[in-house]
C-alpha cells in the first residue's frame, strides 16, 4: 500500500483474502523462529500478526515462510515491506515460491471465491 496525495493507493496485482492461518517465519541464517497468524494473503504477499511487539524483522529483510496445515501447505521466501511493531504485524511480499507452493496457494485462495484457479 502506498500513499498518493495523502490517500492510500492499493497497487496490489492480486486481491487479498482474509484468513487466519498459523505460520512460522525466520530470517535466513538464524535459528530463531517467529510464529504468527496470516491475516490476509494473495498470490503476491501477505500480512502477518505475531504475538510479539519487539519485532526482530526490519524493512527489506528476507524471511523464510512455512505453513503446514492439513488444508494448506506452503513454503517460500519473502521480503518485509513494512512493519508495525506496536501491534506486531508485518507486510511481506513473496520473492520466491516454487511452482508447487504457488499452486497450493492458488488452490487455497480459490476456496474463498467462485473463480477458476489461475493455473487451470
Order of alpha helices (4+ residues) and beta strands (2+ residues): beta-beta-beta-beta-beta-beta-beta-beta-alpha
